[in-house]
Amino acid sequence: KLFFKTDHHWTIETSFWGFQQIVRFINNNFQVNLDPENFYTDKENYNSLEYKGVYLGSMGRKTGLAYDGLDDFTIIYPKFDTSYIFQYTDGENYTLQGNFEDALFSAHAFRREDDLYNADKYFAYLKGNYPFGHIINTKNPEGPKALFVKDSMMVPPISFLSSMFSEIYIVDPRYYMEDIPALINSLPLDFVFVSFYPQNLVDEFFPFFKEK
């Protein structure tokens, strides 16, 4: 139950659990207390909306709807006030601004339930995959700054982590063609995370390790 049956990604509930473990790990191993009141990691402070039988994941789209049916999909988003500027580059430059639901989440895929093969609900969080993204949390300007070198598994956890950081940079090495170490060294960062799920432990995801 940690993963969708029609998709290789973990569910949004599991993503939230992963986010909680990341915060716990940081607090236990570094001189940073990201959530001193355990407010942001408390699931009671989030709305959870469950949609029954609405999601056909990437594996389901390859094998067809009749193979294993549809997944349920739960949206998790903050009850508390949020304010972001989210910029990302995907062929063009885009900027979204507003609360969590306006800037970091897109409900568009949930309005296209008749288009199961094209509307990927998992990528409702942070618009999915692209070369470069930048989240600015205007509610927490003094928070730490982080950069994620990641695959799609980290998209929902990054969304939840954004409440505790002032800025988060996002790089997907499949699409980002610039020098990733140079980017990291050019930014005033407190944390750099490298996160890939096992099937992505291949050369394509580690261009920054290749010899010049």
Salt bridges, closest charged atoms under 4 A:
ASP7 OD1 - HIS8 ND1 3.88
ASP7 OD1 - HIS9 ND1 2.57
GLU50 OE2 - LYS52 NZ 3.43
ASP72 OD2 - LYS52 NZ 3.47
ASP115 OD2 - ARG112 NH2 2.50
ASP120 OD2 - ARG61 NH2 3.16
GLU167 OE1 - HIS134 NE2 2.64
GLU167 OE2 - LYS145 NZ 3.91
ASP172 OD2 - LYS150 NZ 3.65
ASP172 OD2 - ARG174 NH2 2.73
ASP179 OD2 - LYS212 NZ 3.50
